[in-house]
Amino acid sequence: MQVIIREEGILGLWSGAAPTVLRNGINQAAMFTAKNFFDGVLWGKREGTVGPCCKSPFDAVKMRLMALSRSVGELKYRGMFHAIATIYMEEGLLALWKGTAAPANENPTWPGDHVGCG
C-alpha cells in the first residue's frame, strides 16, 4: 500500500475501481429490472441471465485493465472509457461480450434459488 501511495498518490488506492463499481451497479439494476419485468414463478431464472449480459462489457474492460503491466512502458488503455473505445475500434462491438456465455448459463439458477423462488 505504501508503494502505491508513494508512486501514484492516495488516489492510486482507488485506481481501477470505476469498472468494478459500474459492473456491480449495472448487474444489480439489470437483475432487479428483470425481476419486475418477468415477475412470476420463474423470474429468478430469467433474472440470472440478464445481469451477466448487461455487465459483461464492464467485466471485459475490468479484466483487461487489471492485466496491464505498468512496467512495460506506455499503456494500451488510459482508462475505462478509452479501453471501451479501443476494444470497439480494434476488435468490434461483440468483443465486449467475450466470455458472457459461461456466467449467463451458470447464473440463471442462482437468483431464483437464492430467494427461494426457483
Secondary structure, DSSP 8 states (H G I E B T S, - for coil): -HHHHHHH-GGGGGTTHHHHHHHHHHHHHHHHHHHHHT-STTHHHHHHHHHHHHHHHHHHHHHHHHH--GGGSS-S-SSHHHHHHHHHHHH-GGGGGTT-HHHHHHTTHHHHHHTT--
